[in-house]
């Protein structure tokens, strides 16, 4: 099924405050089906608050979210249920006569076809995140929210997971919002990189295909410098 020009989520005038502190202020955002958007910003700028609002996990004080009632979410922690085998973890929240078959197919997609009856305690961190990703995508979501899902992984596992996410998103075509602190990760994965500041989207940049494919491409280098400057990181500090 084609999802061309189909909207995954639209946010208008969103506001969220905690007491006297406004975390999200009149924020607007639209993500299309099949579009991968990375959200960058300093700690405490409201990135995770926005993601939780989109996921329906956090209330908002004003504004409107036009999106799915139950988007799929992958957090930094895998949040697998230790008392259930992997296929039941993947099948959580879905129903029908073919639940196990769908769960096993999702595990196969993430390279764990032979582990359906295994237990979360036997997995490495990367394998556990693969199961969390399978659990999200088995729903065929319109919107996929990724909250720094690779932050706790070692460098090599992180690179492998980024490649897997690229492949799976290209196949399933959800709209994706990735919250990350990693500029290189944003450039590698995203079609569009957003910078959040003062509770709103302060800047956004398109990521070229060449930049996504080759970290040494001039487009990637230029965008990396621009995003670091947006985040207040001086090139001189990096070179020191």
C-alpha positions as CSV (number, residue, x, y, z in Angstrom):
1,X,0.0,0.0,0.0
2,X,1.3,3.5,-0.9
3,X,1.5,6.1,1.8
4,X,2.6,8.9,-0.5
5,X,1.5,12.4,0.8
6,X,-0.1,10.8,3.8
7,X,0.4,12.6,7.0
8,X,1.8,10.7,10.0
9,X,1.2,13.5,12.5
10,X,0.5,17.2,12.7
11,X,1.1,19.4,15.7
12,X,-0.3,22.9,16.0
13,X,0.3,25.4,18.8
14,X,1.4,22.8,21.3
15,X,2.1,24.0,24.8
16,X,3.3,22.2,27.9
17,X,4.3,23.7,31.2
18,X,5.4,22.4,34.6
19,X,4.3,25.0,37.1
20,X,5.8,28.3,36.0
21,X,8.2,26.7,33.6
22,X,7.1,26.4,30.0
23,X,8.8,23.4,28.3
24,X,7.0,23.5,25.0
25,X,5.7,26.8,23.7
26,X,3.5,27.2,20.6
27,X,5.2,24.3,18.8
28,X,4.2,23.3,15.2
29,X,5.4,20.2,13.5
30,X,4.3,18.0,10.6
31,X,5.7,14.6,9.7
32,X,4.6,12.7,6.6
33,X,4.4,8.9,6.2
34,X,7.8,7.6,5.1
35,X,9.6,10.6,6.4
36,X,12.4,10.3,9.0
37,X,12.8,13.3,11.2
38,X,15.6,13.7,13.8
39,X,15.1,16.1,16.7
40,X,18.1,17.6,18.3
41,X,18.5,20.1,21.2
42,X,20.3,20.7,24.5
43,X,19.3,18.6,27.5
44,X,16.1,20.0,29.0
45,X,14.9,21.8,25.9
46,X,11.7,19.7,25.7
47,X,12.5,16.9,23.2
48,X,11.4,14.0,25.4
49,X,8.4,16.0,26.6
50,X,7.3,16.4,23.0
51,X,7.8,12.8,22.2
52,X,5.8,11.7,25.3
53,X,3.0,14.1,24.3
54,X,2.9,12.5,20.8
55,X,2.9,9.1,22.4
56,X,-0.1,10.0,24.6
57,X,2.0,9.5,27.7
58,X,2.0,13.2,28.8
59,X,-0.8,15.7,28.9
60,X,-0.6,19.1,27.0
61,X,-1.9,22.4,28.2
62,X,-2.8,23.8,24.8
63,X,-2.7,23.1,21.1
64,X,-3.7,20.1,19.0
65,X,-2.1,16.8,17.9
66,X,-3.6,15.2,14.8
67,X,-2.0,11.7,14.9
68,X,-2.6,8.1,15.7
69,X,-4.0,7.3,19.2
70,X,-1.4,4.6,19.7
71,X,1.9,5.4,17.9
72,X,4.7,2.9,18.3
73,X,7.5,3.9,20.7
74,X,11.0,2.5,21.3
75,X,12.7,3.9,24.3
76,X,16.3,3.9,25.4
77,X,15.5,1.0,27.7
78,X,14.0,-2.0,25.9
79,X,11.2,-2.5,28.5
80,X,10.8,-6.2,27.7
81,X,8.7,-8.2,30.1
82,X,11.1,-10.7,31.7
83,X,8.3,-13.3,32.4
84,X,7.3,-13.6,28.7
85,X,9.3,-15.3,25.8
86,X,10.4,-13.0,23.0
87,X,7.5,-13.7,20.7
88,X,5.0,-12.8,23.4
89,X,6.9,-9.6,24.1
90,X,6.6,-8.7,20.4
91,X,2.9,-9.7,20.2
92,X,2.0,-7.4,23.2
93,X,-1.0,-5.4,22.2
94,X,-1.9,-7.1,19.0
95,X,-4.7,-9.6,18.5
96,X,-6.0,-12.2,15.9
97,X,-5.6,-15.8,15.1
98,X,-2.1,-15.2,13.5
99,X,-0.5,-13.4,16.5
100,X,2.4,-15.8,16.9
101,X,3.1,-15.9,13.2
102,X,3.2,-12.1,13.0
103,X,5.5,-11.9,16.0
104,X,7.8,-14.5,14.5
105,X,7.9,-12.7,11.2
106,X,8.8,-9.5,13.0
107,X,11.6,-11.2,14.9
108,X,12.9,-12.6,11.6
109,X,13.0,-9.1,10.2
110,X,15.4,-8.0,13.0
111,X,17.6,-11.1,12.7
112,X,16.2,-13.1,15.6
113,X,14.1,-15.7,13.8
114,X,15.5,-18.6,15.9
115,X,14.9,-16.9,19.3
116,X,11.1,-16.7,19.5
117,X,10.9,-19.0,22.6
118,X,14.0,-17.5,24.3
119,X,13.8,-15.2,27.3
120,X,14.8,-11.5,27.6
121,X,17.4,-12.3,30.2
122,X,19.5,-14.2,27.6
123,X,19.8,-11.3,25.3
124,X,22.6,-8.7,24.8
125,X,21.6,-5.0,24.9
126,X,21.6,-4.8,21.1
127,X,19.4,-8.0,20.8
128,X,17.0,-6.6,23.3
129,X,16.6,-3.4,21.3
130,X,16.0,-5.5,18.2
131,X,13.1,-7.1,20.0
132,X,11.8,-3.7,21.1
133,X,12.0,-2.6,17.5
134,X,10.2,-5.7,16.3
135,X,7.4,-5.1,18.9
136,X,7.0,-1.5,17.5
137,X,6.9,-2.4,13.8
138,X,4.7,-5.5,14.1
139,X,1.9,-3.0,14.6
140,X,2.5,-1.5,11.1
141,X,2.4,2.0,12.8
142,X,1.6,5.2,11.1
143,X,4.0,7.0,13.5
144,X,7.1,5.6,15.1
145,X,8.7,7.4,18.0
146,X,12.3,6.7,18.9
147,X,13.6,8.1,22.2
148,X,17.4,7.7,22.0
149,X,17.1,4.0,21.4
150,X,20.8,3.4,20.8
151,X,22.3,5.6,23.5
152,X,23.1,2.7,25.8
153,X,24.7,0.5,23.1
154,X,28.4,0.2,22.2
155,X,29.7,1.9,19.1
156,X,29.7,-1.1,16.8
157,X,26.2,-2.3,17.9
158,X,24.9,1.2,17.5
159,X,26.1,1.4,13.9
160,X,24.5,-2.0,13.1
161,X,21.2,-0.9,14.7
162,X,21.2,2.4,12.7
163,X,21.5,0.3,9.5
164,X,18.7,-2.0,10.6
165,X,16.4,0.9,11.4
166,X,17.1,2.4,8.0
167,X,16.2,-0.8,6.3
168,X,13.0,-1.5,8.4
169,X,11.7,2.1,8.1
170,X,12.2,2.0,4.3
171,X,10.1,-1.2,4.2
172,X,7.3,-0.3,6.6
173,X,7.2,3.4,5.8
174,X,6.0,4.9,9.1
175,X,6.6,8.6,9.8
176,X,9.5,8.6,12.3
177,X,10.6,11.1,15.0
178,X,14.0,10.3,16.5
179,X,15.1,12.1,19.6
180,X,18.8,12.1,19.7
181,X,21.8,14.1,21.0
182,X,24.1,12.6,18.3
183,X,24.5,14.9,15.3
184,X,26.1,12.2,13.2
185,X,23.3,9.8,14.0
186,X,20.7,12.5,12.9
187,X,22.6,13.0,9.6
188,X,22.9,9.2,9.0
189,X,19.3,8.4,9.5
190,X,17.1,11.5,8.9
191,X,15.5,13.1,5.9
192,X,15.1,16.3,8.0
193,X,17.0,17.4,11.1
194,X,15.2,19.8,13.5
195,X,16.8,21.8,16.3
196,X,14.6,22.5,19.4
197,X,15.2,25.6,21.4
198,X,13.1,27.6,23.9
199,X,10.3,25.1,23.6
200,X,9.8,25.4,19.8
201,X,11.4,24.2,16.6
202,X,14.1,26.9,16.1
203,X,15.6,25.5,12.9
204,X,15.3,22.7,10.4
205,X,17.5,21.3,7.7
206,X,17.0,18.9,4.9
207,X,19.5,16.0,4.8
208,X,20.7,15.1,1.3
209,X,20.9,11.4,0.2
210,X,24.7,11.9,-0.3
211,X,25.1,13.2,3.3
212,X,23.2,10.2,4.7
213,X,25.3,7.7,2.7
214,X,28.7,9.2,3.2
215,X,29.8,10.9,6.4
216,X,32.8,12.4,4.5
217,X,30.7,14.0,1.8
218,X,30.8,17.8,1.7
219,X,27.0,18.0,2.4
220,X,27.5,15.9,5.5
221,X,30.4,17.9,6.8
222,X,28.7,21.2,6.1
223,X,25.5,20.1,7.8
224,X,27.4,18.7,10.8
225,X,29.1,22.0,11.3
226,X,25.8,23.9,11.0
227,X,24.0,21.7,13.5
228,X,26.8,21.8,16.0
229,X,26.7,25.6,15.7
230,X,22.9,25.6,16.3
231,X,23.6,23.5,19.4
232,X,26.2,25.9,20.7
233,X,29.2,23.7,20.1
234,X,32.1,25.7,18.6
235,X,34.3,24.1,15.9
236,X,37.4,25.4,17.9
237,X,36.3,23.4,20.9
238,X,36.0,20.2,18.8
239,X,39.5,20.7,17.3
240,X,41.2,21.4,20.7
